[in-house]
Amino acid sequence: MKRRTKEFGLRVIRLVAAMPTGRASEVIARQLLKAATSVGANYRAACRSRSDGDFLARMGIVEEEADEALYWMEVLVEAGLAKPQRLTALRKEGEEILAMVVASIKTVKARRSGRRRQSEIRNPKSEMV
């Protein structure tokens, strides 16, 4: 996954380098570049997390950045600044990375909720509806 997220960022760098110049394309390209390269950097940081909470926080950032990169790719296509077929494989990779990140987050959350035991002490007043 580290390799995939890094390669995703590198592919976006090559895409941005080949884009036409102009105010709109430069602004969108900058946003895409920041989000896509952040995916790998933040994933790498998540791998070095010291706790599940830290991991979840960092993976939340990875999720947001991957989704943002996909958004900017959609904007490029819909604005006519990039041909859809040029971004098909890159968007697919971004969607796969995003899906894996979301699955990892869900797995850790499920594991954490399984660890929490219910207290044996019951307070009937707190259970009233």
C-alpha positions in Angstrom: 0.0 0.0 0.0 2.9 2.4 0.7 4.2 1.7 -2.8 0.7 2.2 -4.4 0.0 5.5 -2.6 3.4 6.8 -3.5 3.0 5.7 -7.2 -0.4 7.4 -7.2 1.2 10.7 -6.2 3.9 10.2 -8.8 1.4 9.5 -11.6 -0.5 12.7 -10.6 2.8 14.7 -10.8 3.3 13.4 -14.3 -0.3 14.3 -15.2 0.0 17.8 -13.9 3.4 18.3 -15.6 1.7 17.5 -18.9 -1.3 19.7 -18.5 -1.9 22.8 -20.5 -1.1 26.1 -18.9 -3.8 28.6 -18.0 -5.2 30.2 -14.8 -8.0 27.6 -14.3 -5.9 24.5 -15.1 -3.0 25.7 -12.9 -5.2 26.3 -9.9 -7.0 22.9 -10.2 -3.7 21.2 -11.0 -2.1 22.6 -7.8 -5.1 21.4 -5.7 -4.9 18.0 -7.3 -1.2 17.8 -6.8 -1.4 18.7 -3.1 -4.2 16.2 -2.4 -2.7 13.3 -4.4 0.8 13.6 -3.0 -0.6 14.0 0.5 -2.3 10.5 0.2 1.1 8.7 0.3 2.7 11.0 2.9 -0.2 10.6 5.3 -0.5 6.9 4.7 3.2 6.5 5.6 2.6 8.5 8.7 -0.4 6.3 9.6 1.8 3.2 9.3 4.0 4.7 12.1 1.0 5.4 14.4 1.5 4.5 18.1 -2.1 3.7 18.8 -5.4 2.8 17.2 -6.6 6.4 17.8 -3.6 7.9 16.1 -3.9 5.5 13.2 -7.6 6.3 12.8 -6.9 10.1 12.8 -4.2 9.8 10.2 -6.2 7.4 8.0 -9.0 9.8 8.2 -6.7 12.4 6.6 -5.7 9.8 4.0 -9.4 9.2 3.2 -10.1 12.9 2.9 -7.1 13.6 0.6 -7.8 10.6 -1.6 -11.4 11.7 -2.0 -10.3 15.3 -2.7 -7.9 14.1 -5.4 -10.8 12.2 -7.0 -12.9 15.4 -6.9 -10.2 17.5 -8.6 -9.9 14.8 -11.3 -13.6 15.0 -11.9 -13.4 18.8 -12.1 -10.6 18.6 -14.7 -12.7 16.3 -16.9 -16.0 18.3 -16.5 -14.2 21.6 -17.1 -12.8 20.2 -20.4 -9.2 20.5 -19.2 -8.5 16.8 -19.4 -9.9 14.0 -21.5 -11.8 11.4 -19.5 -9.9 8.5 -21.1 -6.6 10.1 -19.9 -7.8 9.9 -16.3 -9.6 6.6 -16.3 -6.9 4.4 -14.9 -5.7 7.1 -12.5 -9.2 7.6 -11.2 -9.7 3.9 -10.8 -6.5 3.6 -8.8 -7.7 6.5 -6.6 -11.0 4.8 -6.0 -9.3 1.5 -5.1 -7.0 3.3 -2.7 -9.9 5.1 -1.1 -11.8 1.8 -0.7 -8.9 0.1 1.0 -8.4 3.0 3.3 -12.1 3.0 4.3 -12.0 -0.7 4.8 -8.9 -0.4 7.1 -10.7 2.3 9.1 -13.8 0.2 9.5 -11.7 -2.8 10.6 -9.8 -0.9 13.3 -13.1 0.7 14.5 -14.7 -2.7 14.7 -11.8 -4.2 16.6 -11.8 -1.3 19.0 -15.5 -1.6 19.7 -15.1 -5.3 20.3 -12.5 -4.5 23.0 -14.9 -2.3 25.0 -16.6 -4.4 27.6 -19.9 -3.3 29.0 -19.8 -2.5 32.6 -21.3 -5.1 35.0 -22.8 -2.2 37.1 -26.2 -1.0 35.8 -27.9 2.2 36.7 -31.6 1.8 35.9 -32.1 5.6 35.8 -29.6 6.0 33.0 -31.3 3.3 30.9 -34.7 4.9 31.0 -36.1 6.2 27.8 
